[in-house]
């Protein structure tokens, strides 16, 4: 069983479900390291293969021997024509490789929505991918879903942040559009169930939850489940998808590039037009309130398996040996073992903060204004990191337990930046923590940026080191 997209939101949850159902799996990923730290990857039935989905010959080799293949790859920014073309090319390549490898069926998770001229570009792109996957004759099972509600999903995070931060919402007219959200657990049950249901081979099925509601009602249910007062919703005709996406960008962790296709899709009514799947794969479908309650409970219990930011790209390391690379290196002695220091280092960011709080808050706000992720993206878990995890406007690109942590900047910058933490044990339960900021400037503006922020490094980095030391010594004392 092959999974293309195993590092994404759905793929990362589907893999352990398939193992529980008794299926061996082969994960096709761009970066094998992005699956480090997942408990299920230690199962002997799991194969992890690095695969370039644009290379048909290589992909054919990786798919050979697989009876079925899940295609869970798509760009969250496919409202842009360039991303849509890229999605289409990858789907065509995958279909060709699946045919040549002898794959018996492809399973694809697409989007609900009426066909026709009124369909948003994002949903139209999903339809084009469906057609491309079926173009070589391999039977394709398509499951079309509307809003998927689960801890860490993009739709859930948008709703949660908007409702939490805005007691009064000025919204476009789409709040009256009907929607049939579905809980992520129900989606996973359908994805797993089609494998044991031959009747689903080659079919297209609408999947949705047990209730159809306008978006305004979903917003009110979210407020009630969060324990907040009633939110006042004022629809206006002047908010375009572009303006709506920028508003979402400013208020929630999602960037405007991701928010725009989601905002454009909200104009389309997304409800199930048929229910054949409920007869073929019966299950208890959660309604919107139950789905939101379950998602909030997982967030509070720190049991978020995957989140929307995990599928972000991990570009190759910049060429640090070429051109000018600025370094700011500092170190501090910690009266705690290396293991405690490493735990403290891995706790920075998200709800735990960055210690020099006001300067980081300003930098995060400036990044949001410039179109970057800012600090609102948070982190998957408050205490533990995995390779590839998003950490506010950083991403984990290096992780060695009790030794080091390397973060790559994903904020808007005129250059490339890394933040490295190295821990050296000093014996007798002590260690030294060395923190190094590296910046490779891009052009004159990059040089001006470095010298402009340099005076603040003393406050920011000294404060961070001091905060990590306090946290490490506290953790050691309590262990």
C-alpha positions as a Markdown table, in Angstrom:
| # | Residue | x | y | z |
|---|---|---|---|---|
| 1 | Unk | 0.0 | 0.0 | 0.0 |
| 2 | Unk | 1.6 | 3.2 | -1.1 |
| 3 | Unk | 0.9 | 6.7 | 0.4 |
| 4 | Unk | 2.0 | 9.7 | -1.6 |
| 5 | Unk | 1.7 | 12.6 | 0.9 |
| 6 | Unk | 2.5 | 10.7 | 4.1 |
| 7 | Unk | 4.0 | 13.8 | 5.7 |
| 8 | Unk | 0.9 | 15.9 | 5.2 |
| 9 | Unk | -2.1 | 16.5 | 7.5 |
| 10 | Unk | -4.3 | 13.6 | 6.3 |
| 11 | Unk | -1.5 | 11.2 | 5.2 |
| 12 | Unk | 0.2 | 11.5 | 8.6 |
| 13 | Unk | -3.0 | 10.3 | 10.3 |
| 14 | Unk | -3.9 | 7.7 | 7.6 |
| 15 | Unk | -0.6 | 5.8 | 7.9 |
| 16 | Unk | -1.1 | 4.5 | 11.5 |
| 17 | Unk | -4.8 | 3.7 | 10.7 |
| 18 | Unk | -3.8 | 1.5 | 7.8 |
| 19 | Unk | -1.3 | -0.3 | 10.0 |
| 20 | Unk | -4.0 | -0.9 | 12.6 |
| 21 | Unk | -6.2 | -2.4 | 9.9 |
| 22 | Unk | -3.4 | -4.8 | 9.0 |
| 23 | Unk | -2.0 | -3.2 | 5.8 |
| 24 | Unk | 1.8 | -2.8 | 5.2 |
| 25 | Unk | 2.6 | 0.6 | 3.9 |
| 26 | Unk | 5.2 | 2.3 | 1.7 |
| 27 | Unk | 5.5 | 6.0 | 2.3 |
| 28 | Unk | 6.6 | 8.1 | -0.7 |
| 29 | Unk | 8.1 | 11.3 | 0.6 |
| 30 | Unk | 10.3 | 14.2 | -0.5 |
| 31 | Unk | 12.3 | 14.1 | 2.7 |
| 32 | Unk | 12.5 | 10.9 | 4.8 |
| 33 | Unk | 13.6 | 12.9 | 7.8 |
| 34 | Unk | 10.2 | 14.6 | 8.0 |
| 35 | Unk | 8.8 | 11.3 | 9.3 |
| 36 | Unk | 11.4 | 11.0 | 12.1 |
| 37 | Unk | 9.8 | 10.9 | 15.6 |
| 38 | Unk | 6.5 | 9.3 | 14.4 |
| 39 | Unk | 5.9 | 6.3 | 16.6 |
| 40 | Unk | 4.3 | 4.3 | 13.7 |
| 41 | Unk | 7.5 | 4.5 | 11.5 |
| 42 | Unk | 9.2 | 1.9 | 13.7 |
| 43 | Unk | 6.7 | -0.7 | 12.7 |
| 44 | Unk | 8.5 | -3.4 | 10.5 |
| 45 | Unk | 5.6 | -3.2 | 8.0 |
| 46 | Unk | 6.6 | 0.4 | 7.1 |
| 47 | Unk | 8.8 | 1.3 | 4.2 |
| 48 | Unk | 9.9 | 4.9 | 3.7 |
| 49 | Unk | 11.1 | 5.8 | 0.2 |
| 50 | Unk | 12.4 | 9.2 | -0.9 |
| 51 | Unk | 10.6 | 9.8 | -4.2 |
| 52 | Unk | 10.5 | 12.7 | -6.7 |
| 53 | Unk | 6.8 | 12.8 | -7.8 |
| 54 | Unk | 7.9 | 14.6 | -11.0 |
| 55 | Unk | 10.2 | 11.7 | -12.1 |
| 56 | Unk | 8.0 | 9.1 | -13.7 |
| 57 | Unk | 10.7 | 6.4 | -14.1 |
| 58 | Unk | 11.8 | 6.7 | -10.4 |
| 59 | Unk | 8.2 | 6.8 | -9.2 |
| 60 | Unk | 7.4 | 3.7 | -11.2 |
| 61 | Unk | 10.2 | 1.8 | -9.4 |
| 62 | Unk | 8.9 | 3.0 | -6.0 |
| 63 | Unk | 5.3 | 2.0 | -6.8 |
| 64 | Unk | 6.1 | -1.5 | -8.1 |
| 65 | Unk | 4.7 | -4.2 | -5.9 |
| 66 | Unk | 1.9 | -1.9 | -4.5 |
| 67 | Unk | -1.7 | -3.0 | -5.0 |
| 68 | Unk | -3.1 | 0.4 | -4.2 |
| 69 | Unk | -1.8 | 3.9 | -4.0 |
| 70 | Unk | -3.2 | 6.8 | -2.0 |
| 71 | Unk | -2.6 | 10.2 | -3.7 |
| 72 | Unk | -2.9 | 12.8 | -1.0 |
| 73 | Unk | -0.7 | 15.5 | -2.7 |
| 74 | Unk | -2.0 | 18.9 | -3.5 |
| 75 | Unk | -0.9 | 22.5 | -3.1 |
| 76 | Unk | -2.8 | 24.5 | -0.5 |
| 77 | Unk | -2.2 | 27.5 | -2.8 |
| 78 | Unk | -3.6 | 26.0 | -6.0 |
| 79 | Unk | -5.8 | 29.0 | -6.6 |
| 80 | Unk | -2.6 | 30.4 | -8.2 |
| 81 | Unk | -2.4 | 29.2 | -11.9 |
| 82 | Unk | 1.3 | 28.2 | -11.4 |
| 83 | Unk | 0.5 | 25.9 | -8.5 |
| 84 | Unk | -2.5 | 24.5 | -10.3 |
| 85 | Unk | -0.3 | 23.6 | -13.3 |
| 86 | Unk | 2.2 | 22.0 | -11.0 |
| 87 | Unk | -0.5 | 19.9 | -9.3 |
| 88 | Unk | -1.8 | 18.8 | -12.6 |
| 89 | Unk | 1.7 | 17.8 | -13.9 |
| 90 | Unk | 2.4 | 15.8 | -10.7 |
| 91 | Unk | -1.0 | 14.0 | -11.0 |
| 92 | Unk | -0.4 | 13.1 | -14.6 |
| 93 | Unk | 3.1 | 11.8 | -13.8 |
| 94 | Unk | 1.7 | 9.7 | -10.9 |
| 95 | Unk | -1.0 | 8.2 | -13.1 |
| 96 | Unk | 1.6 | 7.2 | -15.7 |
| 97 | Unk | 3.9 | 5.6 | -13.0 |
| 98 | Unk | 1.0 | 3.8 | -11.4 |
| 99 | Unk | 0.0 | 2.3 | -14.7 |
| 100 | Unk | 3.5 | 1.2 | -15.5 |
| 101 | Unk | 4.1 | -0.2 | -12.0 |
| 102 | Unk | 0.9 | -2.3 | -12.2 |
| 103 | Unk | -1.0 | -0.5 | -9.4 |
| 104 | Unk | -4.5 | -1.9 | -9.3 |
| 105 | Unk | -6.2 | 1.3 | -8.0 |
| 106 | Unk | -5.6 | 4.9 | -6.9 |
| 107 | Unk | -7.4 | 6.6 | -4.1 |
| 108 | Unk | -7.7 | 10.4 | -4.0 |
| 109 | Unk | -9.2 | 12.8 | -1.5 |
| 110 | Unk | -10.7 | 15.7 | -3.4 |
| 111 | Unk | -13.1 | 18.6 | -2.7 |
| 112 | Unk | -16.9 | 18.9 | -2.8 |
| 113 | Unk | -18.6 | 21.5 | -4.9 |
| 114 | Unk | -21.0 | 21.9 | -7.8 |
| 115 | Unk | -19.3 | 21.6 | -11.2 |
| 116 | Unk | -19.6 | 24.4 | -13.7 |
| 117 | Unk | -18.3 | 28.0 | -14.3 |
| 118 | Unk | -19.0 | 29.1 | -10.7 |
| 119 | Unk | -16.6 | 26.6 | -9.2 |
| 120 | Unk | -13.6 | 28.3 | -7.5 |
| 121 | Unk | -10.1 | 27.9 | -9.0 |
| 122 | Unk | -9.0 | 25.8 | -6.0 |
| 123 | Unk | -11.9 | 23.3 | -6.4 |
| 124 | Unk | -11.6 | 23.4 | -10.2 |
| 125 | Unk | -7.9 | 22.4 | -9.7 |
| 126 | Unk | -9.0 | 19.4 | -7.6 |
| 127 | Unk | -11.4 | 18.3 | -10.4 |
| 128 | Unk | -8.5 | 18.5 | -12.9 |
| 129 | Unk | -6.4 | 16.4 | -10.7 |
| 130 | Unk | -9.2 | 13.8 | -10.6 |
| 131 | Unk | -9.3 | 13.7 | -14.3 |
| 132 | Unk | -5.5 | 13.5 | -14.6 |
| 133 | Unk | -5.2 | 10.6 | -12.2 |
| 134 | Unk | -7.7 | 8.6 | -14.3 |
| 135 | Unk | -6.1 | 9.5 | -17.6 |
| 136 | Unk | -4.0 | 6.3 | -17.9 |
| 137 | Unk | -6.7 | 3.8 | -17.2 |
| 138 | Unk | -5.9 | 2.9 | -13.6 |
| 139 | Unk | -9.2 | 2.9 | -11.7 |
| 140 | Unk | -9.5 | 5.9 | -9.3 |
| 141 | Unk | -11.6 | 6.0 | -6.2 |
| 142 | Unk | -12.4 | 9.7 | -5.5 |
| 143 | Unk | -13.7 | 10.8 | -2.1 |
| 144 | Unk | -14.9 | 14.4 | -2.2 |
| 145 | Unk | -15.1 | 16.2 | 1.1 |
| 146 | Unk | -16.1 | 19.7 | 2.2 |
| 147 | Unk | -14.5 | 21.4 | 5.3 |
| 148 | Unk | -12.5 | 18.8 | 7.3 |
| 149 | Unk | -12.7 | 19.5 | 11.0 |
| 150 | Unk | -9.9 | 18.1 | 13.2 |
| 151 | Unk | -7.3 | 19.3 | 15.6 |
| 152 | Unk | -4.6 | 21.1 | 13.5 |
| 153 | Unk | -6.6 | 21.2 | 10.2 |
| 154 | Unk | -6.4 | 24.5 | 8.3 |
| 155 | Unk | -10.2 | 24.9 | 8.4 |
| 156 | Unk | -10.3 | 24.3 | 12.1 |
| 157 | Unk | -7.5 | 26.7 | 12.9 |
| 158 | Unk | -9.0 | 29.5 | 10.8 |
| 159 | Unk | -12.3 | 29.1 | 12.6 |
| 160 | Unk | -10.8 | 28.8 | 16.1 |
| 161 | Unk | -8.6 | 31.9 | 15.7 |
| 162 | Unk | -11.3 | 34.1 | 14.1 |
| 163 | Unk | -13.9 | 33.1 | 16.8 |
| 164 | Unk | -11.4 | 33.5 | 19.6 |
| 165 | Unk | -10.1 | 36.9 | 18.6 |
| 166 | Unk | -13.1 | 38.6 | 17.1 |
| 167 | Unk | -16.3 | 39.2 | 19.2 |
| 168 | Unk | -17.7 | 41.1 | 16.2 |
| 169 | Unk | -17.0 | 39.8 | 12.7 |
| 170 | Unk | -17.4 | 41.8 | 9.5 |
| 171 | Unk | -17.7 | 39.0 | 6.9 |
| 172 | Unk | -18.4 | 38.6 | 3.2 |
| 173 | Unk | -21.9 | 37.3 | 2.2 |
| 174 | Unk | -20.5 | 33.7 | 2.0 |
| 175 | Unk | -21.4 | 33.2 | 5.7 |
| 176 | Unk | -24.9 | 32.3 | 4.5 |
| 177 | Unk | -23.5 | 29.6 | 2.1 |
| 178 | Unk | -24.4 | 26.0 | 3.1 |
| 179 | Unk | -21.7 | 23.6 | 4.0 |
| 180 | Unk | -21.5 | 19.9 | 5.2 |
| 181 | Unk | -18.3 | 19.6 | 7.3 |
| 182 | Unk | -16.9 | 16.2 | 8.2 |
| 183 | Unk | -14.8 | 15.2 | 11.1 |
| 184 | Unk | -11.3 | 14.0 | 10.3 |
| 185 | Unk | -11.9 | 10.7 | 12.0 |
| 186 | Unk | -14.8 | 10.0 | 9.6 |
| 187 | Unk | -12.6 | 10.9 | 6.6 |
| 188 | Unk | -10.0 | 8.4 | 7.8 |
| 189 | Unk | -12.5 | 5.7 | 8.3 |
| 190 | Unk | -13.7 | 6.2 | 4.7 |
| 191 | Unk | -10.2 | 6.2 | 3.3 |
| 192 | Unk | -9.3 | 3.0 | 5.1 |
| 193 | Unk | -12.7 | 1.4 | 4.4 |
| 194 | Unk | -12.5 | 1.7 | 0.6 |
| 195 | Unk | -9.6 | -0.8 | 0.5 |
| 196 | Unk | -11.9 | -3.5 | 1.8 |
| 197 | Unk | -14.9 | -2.5 | -0.3 |
| 198 | Unk | -14.4 | -3.5 | -3.9 |
| 199 | Unk | -17.5 | -1.7 | -5.0 |
| 200 | Unk | -15.8 | 1.6 | -4.4 |
| 201 | Unk | -13.1 | 0.9 | -7.1 |
| 202 | Unk | -13.4 | 3.5 | -9.9 |
| 203 | Unk | -16.2 | 5.4 | -8.2 |
| 204 | Unk | -16.6 | 9.0 | -7.1 |
| 205 | Unk | -18.3 | 9.5 | -3.7 |
| 206 | Unk | -19.4 | 12.6 | -1.7 |
| 207 | Unk | -18.5 | 12.4 | 1.9 |
| 208 | Unk | -19.8 | 14.7 | 4.6 |
| 209 | Unk | -20.9 | 14.9 | 8.2 |
| 210 | Unk | -24.4 | 14.3 | 9.6 |
| 211 | Unk | -25.6 | 18.0 | 9.3 |
| 212 | Unk | -25.7 | 20.8 | 6.7 |
| 213 | Unk | -25.2 | 24.3 | 8.1 |
| 214 | Unk | -24.4 | 27.8 | 6.9 |
| 215 | Unk | -21.0 | 29.0 | 7.9 |
| 216 | Unk | -22.5 | 31.5 | 10.3 |
| 217 | Unk | -23.9 | 28.7 | 12.4 |
| 218 | Unk | -20.6 | 26.9 | 12.4 |
| 219 | Unk | -19.0 | 30.1 | 13.7 |
| 220 | Unk | -21.5 | 30.3 | 16.5 |
| 221 | Unk | -21.0 | 26.6 | 17.4 |
| 222 | Unk | -17.3 | 27.1 | 17.6 |
| 223 | Unk | -17.8 | 30.1 | 20.0 |
| 224 | Unk | -20.0 | 28.0 | 22.2 |
| 225 | Unk | -17.6 | 25.1 | 22.3 |
| 226 | Unk | -14.7 | 27.5 | 23.2 |
| 227 | Unk | -16.8 | 28.8 | 26.1 |
| 228 | Unk | -17.0 | 32.3 | 24.5 |
| 229 | Unk | -19.9 | 34.7 | 24.4 |
| 230 | Unk | -22.1 | 34.9 | 21.3 |
| 231 | Unk | -20.2 | 36.3 | 18.3 |
| 232 | Unk | -21.9 | 39.0 | 16.3 |
| 233 | Unk | -21.7 | 38.4 | 12.5 |
| 234 | Unk | -22.2 | 41.3 | 10.1 |
| 235 | Unk | -22.2 | 40.3 | 6.4 |
| 236 | Unk | -21.2 | 43.0 | 3.9 |
| 237 | Unk | -21.0 | 42.8 | 0.1 |
| 238 | Unk | -17.6 | 44.5 | -0.4 |
| 239 | Unk | -15.2 | 41.9 | 1.0 |
| 240 | Unk | -13.6 | 40.2 | -1.9 |
| 241 | Unk | -11.7 | 36.8 | -1.6 |
| 242 | Unk | -8.4 | 38.8 | -1.7 |
| 243 | Unk | -9.4 | 41.1 | 1.1 |
| 244 | Unk | -10.9 | 38.2 | 3.1 |
| 245 | Unk | -7.6 | 36.2 | 2.7 |
| 246 | Unk | -5.6 | 39.2 | 4.0 |
| 247 | Unk | -7.9 | 39.5 | 7.0 |
| 248 | Unk | -7.5 | 35.8 | 7.7 |
| 249 | Unk | -3.7 | 36.2 | 7.3 |
| 250 | Unk | -3.7 | 39.0 | 9.9 |
| 251 | Unk | -5.9 | 37.3 | 12.5 |
| 252 | Unk | -5.0 | 33.6 | 12.1 |
| 253 | Unk | -1.8 | 31.6 | 11.7 |
| 254 | Unk | -2.4 | 30.9 | 8.0 |
| 255 | Unk | -0.7 | 33.0 | 5.3 |
| 256 | Unk | -2.8 | 34.9 | 2.7 |
| 257 | Unk | -1.6 | 32.5 | 0.0 |
| 258 | Unk | -3.2 | 29.6 | 1.8 |
| 259 | Unk | -6.2 | 31.5 | 3.0 |
| 260 | Unk | -7.2 | 32.9 | -0.4 |
| 261 | Unk | -8.1 | 29.6 | -2.1 |
| 262 | Unk | -10.0 | 28.6 | 1.1 |
| 263 | Unk | -11.8 | 32.0 | 1.1 |
| 264 | Unk | -12.7 | 31.7 | -2.6 |
| 265 | Unk | -14.0 | 28.2 | -2.1 |
| 266 | Unk | -16.4 | 29.4 | 0.6 |
| 267 | Unk | -18.6 | 31.0 | -2.1 |
| 268 | Unk | -19.5 | 27.5 | -3.4 |
| 269 | Unk | -22.2 | 25.4 | -1.7 |
| 270 | Unk | -20.4 | 22.2 | -0.6 |
| 271 | Unk | -22.9 | 19.6 | 0.4 |
| 272 | Unk | -23.2 | 15.9 | -0.5 |
| 273 | Unk | -25.5 | 15.3 | -3.5 |
| 274 | Unk | -25.5 | 11.5 | -3.0 |
| 275 | Unk | -24.9 | 9.2 | 0.0 |
| 276 | Unk | -23.8 | 5.8 | -1.6 |
| 277 | Unk | -20.7 | 5.7 | 0.6 |
| 278 | Unk | -22.7 | 5.7 | 3.8 |
| 279 | Unk | -24.3 | 2.4 | 2.7 |
| 280 | Unk | -21.0 | 0.8 | 1.5 |
| 281 | Unk | -19.0 | 1.9 | 4.5 |
| 282 | Unk | -21.4 | 2.5 | 7.4 |
| 283 | Unk | -20.1 | 4.5 | 10.4 |
| 284 | Unk | -21.4 | 6.9 | 13.1 |
| 285 | Unk | -21.0 | 10.4 | 11.5 |
| 286 | Unk | -20.2 | 13.2 | 13.8 |
| 287 | Unk | -22.1 | 16.5 | 13.5 |
| 288 | Unk | -20.3 | 19.8 | 13.5 |
| 289 | Unk | -20.6 | 20.3 | 17.3 |
| 290 | Unk | -19.2 | 16.9 | 18.0 |
| 291 | Unk | -16.4 | 17.3 | 15.5 |
| 292 | Unk | -15.4 | 20.7 | 17.0 |
| 293 | Unk | -15.6 | 19.4 | 20.5 |
| 294 | Unk | -13.4 | 16.4 | 19.7 |
| 295 | Unk | -10.8 | 18.7 | 18.0 |
| 296 | Unk | -10.7 | 21.1 | 20.9 |
| 297 | Unk | -10.3 | 18.2 | 23.3 |
| 298 | Unk | -7.3 | 17.0 | 21.4 |
| 299 | Unk | -5.7 | 20.4 | 21.4 |
| 300 | Unk | -6.2 | 20.7 | 25.2 |
| 301 | Unk | -4.8 | 17.2 | 25.8 |
| 302 | Unk | -1.8 | 17.9 | 23.6 |
| 303 | Unk | -2.7 | 14.9 | 21.3 |
| 304 | Unk | -2.5 | 16.7 | 17.9 |
| 305 | Unk | -1.1 | 14.0 | 15.6 |
| 306 | Unk | -0.6 | 16.3 | 12.6 |
| 307 | Unk | -1.3 | 19.9 | 11.7 |
| 308 | Unk | -1.7 | 21.9 | 8.5 |
| 309 | Unk | 1.9 | 23.4 | 8.6 |
| 310 | Unk | 3.7 | 20.0 | 8.6 |
| 311 | Unk | 3.7 | 19.6 | 4.9 |
| 312 | Unk | 5.7 | 22.8 | 4.3 |
| 313 | Unk | 8.7 | 22.5 | 2.0 |
| 314 | Unk | 12.2 | 21.9 | 3.3 |
| 315 | Unk | 14.6 | 23.4 | 0.7 |
| 316 | Unk | 18.2 | 22.3 | 0.6 |
| 317 | Unk | 20.7 | 23.9 | 2.8 |
| 318 | Unk | 21.9 | 27.2 | 1.5 |
| 319 | Unk | 25.5 | 27.3 | 0.4 |
| 320 | Unk | 27.0 | 28.7 | 3.6 |
| 321 | Unk | 30.5 | 28.4 | 2.2 |
| 322 | Unk | 29.8 | 30.9 | -0.6 |
| 323 | Unk | 29.4 | 34.7 | -0.2 |
| 324 | Unk | 29.2 | 36.5 | 3.0 |
| 325 | Unk | 27.8 | 34.7 | 6.0 |
| 326 | Unk | 27.3 | 36.7 | 9.2 |
| 327 | Unk | 27.5 | 34.9 | 12.6 |
| 328 | Unk | 26.4 | 35.9 | 16.0 |
| 329 | Unk | 27.5 | 33.2 | 18.5 |
| 330 | Unk | 27.0 | 33.2 | 22.3 |
| 331 | Unk | 27.2 | 30.7 | 25.0 |
| 332 | Unk | 26.1 | 30.2 | 28.6 |
| 333 | Unk | 26.9 | 27.7 | 31.4 |
| 334 | Unk | 24.0 | 25.7 | 32.7 |
| 335 | Unk | 24.0 | 23.9 | 36.1 |
| 336 | Unk | 21.9 | 21.1 | 34.7 |
| 337 | Unk | 22.7 | 18.0 | 32.6 |
| 338 | Unk | 22.6 | 18.1 | 28.8 |
| 339 | Unk | 19.3 | 16.3 | 28.7 |
| 340 | Unk | 17.6 | 19.0 | 30.7 |
| 341 | Unk | 19.1 | 21.7 | 28.6 |
| 342 | Unk | 18.0 | 20.0 | 25.4 |
| 343 | Unk | 14.4 | 19.7 | 26.8 |
| 344 | Unk | 14.5 | 23.5 | 27.6 |
| 345 | Unk | 15.8 | 24.4 | 24.1 |
| 346 | Unk | 13.0 | 22.3 | 22.5 |
| 347 | Unk | 10.3 | 24.2 | 24.5 |
| 348 | Unk | 11.0 | 27.6 | 23.0 |
| 349 | Unk | 8.3 | 29.3 | 20.9 |
| 350 | Unk | 4.6 | 28.7 | 20.6 |
| 351 | Unk | 2.7 | 29.2 | 23.8 |
| 352 | Unk | 5.9 | 28.9 | 25.8 |
| 353 | Unk | 7.3 | 32.1 | 24.2 |
| 354 | Unk | 10.8 | 33.3 | 23.3 |
| 355 | Unk | 11.7 | 35.0 | 26.6 |
| 356 | Unk | 12.5 | 38.4 | 25.2 |
| 357 | Unk | 8.8 | 38.6 | 24.6 |
| 358 | Unk | 8.2 | 42.2 | 23.4 |
| 359 | Unk | 10.9 | 42.2 | 20.8 |
| 360 | Unk | 9.8 | 38.9 | 19.4 |
| 361 | Unk | 6.2 | 40.1 | 19.4 |
| 362 | Unk | 7.2 | 43.2 | 17.3 |
| 363 | Unk | 9.2 | 41.0 | 14.9 |
| 364 | Unk | 6.3 | 38.6 | 14.5 |
| 365 | Unk | 3.9 | 41.5 | 13.8 |
| 366 | Unk | 6.2 | 43.0 | 11.2 |
| 367 | Unk | 6.5 | 39.6 | 9.5 |
| 368 | Unk | 2.7 | 39.3 | 9.4 |
| 369 | Unk | 2.5 | 42.7 | 7.8 |
| 370 | Unk | 5.0 | 41.6 | 5.2 |
| 371 | Unk | 3.1 | 38.5 | 4.3 |
| 372 | Unk | 5.0 | 36.0 | 6.5 |
| 373 | Unk | 3.7 | 33.5 | 9.0 |
| 374 | Unk | 4.6 | 35.6 | 12.1 |
| 375 | Unk | 4.4 | 34.0 | 15.5 |
| 376 | Unk | 0.8 | 32.8 | 15.3 |
| 377 | Unk | 1.7 | 29.5 | 13.6 |
| 378 | Unk | 2.7 | 28.1 | 17.0 |
| 379 | Unk | 3.9 | 24.6 | 17.4 |
| 380 | Unk | 2.4 | 21.1 | 17.2 |
| 381 | Unk | 3.3 | 20.1 | 20.8 |
| 382 | Unk | 4.4 | 22.5 | 23.7 |
| 383 | Unk | 7.3 | 20.3 | 24.8 |
| 384 | Unk | 8.5 | 18.1 | 22.0 |
| 385 | Unk | 9.8 | 18.8 | 18.5 |
| 386 | Unk | 10.2 | 16.6 | 15.4 |
| 387 | Unk | 12.2 | 17.1 | 12.3 |
| 388 | Unk | 10.1 | 19.2 | 9.9 |
| 389 | Unk | 7.9 | 20.7 | 12.6 |
| 390 | Unk | 6.9 | 24.4 | 12.2 |
| 391 | Unk | 7.9 | 26.5 | 15.1 |
| 392 | Unk | 6.2 | 30.0 | 14.7 |
| 393 | Unk | 8.2 | 31.5 | 11.8 |
| 394 | Unk | 11.0 | 28.8 | 12.0 |
| 395 | Unk | 11.1 | 25.2 | 10.9 |
| 396 | Unk | 13.1 | 22.4 | 12.5 |
| 397 | Unk | 15.8 | 21.3 | 10.0 |
| 398 | Unk | 18.2 | 19.6 | 12.4 |
| 399 | Unk | 17.6 | 17.6 | 15.6 |
| 400 | Unk | 20.0 | 15.5 | 17.6 |
| 401 | Unk | 18.7 | 14.4 | 21.0 |
| 402 | Unk | 20.5 | 16.0 | 23.9 |
| 403 | Unk | 23.0 | 17.5 | 21.5 |
| 404 | Unk | 21.6 | 20.1 | 19.0 |
| 405 | Unk | 18.7 | 21.8 | 17.4 |
| 406 | Unk | 18.8 | 23.8 | 14.1 |
| 407 | Unk | 16.0 | 26.1 | 13.0 |
| 408 | Unk | 15.6 | 27.6 | 9.5 |
| 409 | Unk | 13.8 | 31.0 | 9.3 |
| 410 | Unk | 10.6 | 31.1 | 7.2 |
| 411 | Unk | 9.9 | 34.7 | 8.0 |
| 412 | Unk | 10.2 | 37.3 | 5.3 |
| 413 | Unk | 13.9 | 38.1 | 5.0 |
| 414 | Unk | 16.3 | 39.5 | 2.5 |
| 415 | Unk | 18.5 | 36.4 | 2.8 |
| 416 | Unk | 18.7 | 33.0 | 4.4 |
| 417 | Unk | 18.9 | 32.5 | 8.2 |
| 418 | Unk | 19.6 | 29.6 | 10.6 |
| 419 | Unk | 19.4 | 29.5 | 14.4 |
| 420 | Unk | 21.5 | 26.8 | 15.9 |
| 421 | Unk | 21.7 | 25.4 | 19.5 |
| 422 | Unk | 24.6 | 23.1 | 20.5 |
| 423 | Unk | 25.0 | 21.5 | 23.9 |
| 424 | Unk | 28.3 | 20.3 | 25.3 |
| 425 | Unk | 28.3 | 18.3 | 28.6 |
| 426 | Unk | 30.8 | 19.6 | 31.1 |
| 427 | Unk | 30.6 | 16.7 | 33.5 |
| 428 | Unk | 29.2 | 16.7 | 37.1 |
| 429 | Unk | 25.7 | 17.3 | 35.8 |
| 430 | Unk | 26.5 | 20.6 | 34.0 |
| 431 | Unk | 26.7 | 21.7 | 30.4 |
| 432 | Unk | 27.4 | 24.6 | 28.1 |
| 433 | Unk | 24.8 | 25.9 | 25.6 |
| 434 | Unk | 26.1 | 27.6 | 22.5 |
| 435 | Unk | 23.7 | 29.6 | 20.4 |
| 436 | Unk | 24.6 | 30.7 | 16.8 |
| 437 | Unk | 22.6 | 32.9 | 14.5 |
| 438 | Unk | 23.7 | 32.7 | 10.8 |
| 439 | Unk | 22.6 | 35.0 | 8.1 |
| 440 | Unk | 23.5 | 35.0 | 4.4 |
| 441 | Unk | 22.3 | 38.4 | 3.0 |
| 442 | Unk | 20.7 | 38.8 | -0.4 |
| 443 | Unk | 21.9 | 42.1 | -2.0 |
| 444 | Unk | 22.3 | 45.5 | -0.4 |
| 445 | Unk | 19.1 | 45.3 | 1.5 |
| 446 | Unk | 20.2 | 42.1 | 3.2 |
| 447 | Unk | 23.4 | 43.8 | 4.4 |
| 448 | Unk | 21.3 | 46.8 | 5.7 |
| 449 | Unk | 18.9 | 44.4 | 7.5 |
| 450 | Unk | 21.7 | 42.6 | 9.3 |
| 451 | Unk | 23.3 | 45.7 | 10.6 |
| 452 | Unk | 19.9 | 47.2 | 11.4 |
| 453 | Unk | 18.9 | 44.2 | 13.7 |
| 454 | Unk | 22.4 | 43.6 | 15.1 |
| 455 | Unk | 22.0 | 46.1 | 18.0 |
| 456 | Unk | 18.9 | 44.1 | 19.2 |
| 457 | Unk | 20.7 | 40.8 | 19.2 |
| 458 | Unk | 22.2 | 41.4 | 22.7 |
| 459 | Unk | 18.7 | 41.8 | 24.2 |
| 460 | Unk | 17.0 | 39.0 | 22.2 |
| 461 | Unk | 19.7 | 36.3 | 22.3 |
| 462 | Unk | 21.0 | 37.0 | 25.8 |
| 463 | Unk | 17.4 | 37.0 | 27.1 |
| 464 | Unk | 16.7 | 33.7 | 25.3 |
| 465 | Unk | 19.8 | 32.0 | 26.7 |
| 466 | Unk | 19.0 | 33.2 | 30.2 |
| 467 | Unk | 15.4 | 31.9 | 29.9 |
| 468 | Unk | 16.6 | 28.5 | 28.6 |
| 469 | Unk | 19.0 | 28.3 | 31.5 |
| 470 | Unk | 16.3 | 29.0 | 34.0 |
| 471 | Unk | 14.0 | 26.5 | 32.4 |
| 472 | Unk | 16.7 | 23.8 | 32.2 |
| 473 | Unk | 17.7 | 24.2 | 35.8 |
| 474 | Unk | 14.1 | 24.1 | 36.9 |
| 475 | Unk | 13.5 | 20.9 | 34.9 |
| 476 | Unk | 16.6 | 19.3 | 36.4 |
| 477 | Unk | 15.5 | 20.3 | 39.9 |
| 478 | Unk | 12.1 | 18.8 | 39.4 |
| 479 | Unk | 13.2 | 15.5 | 37.8 |
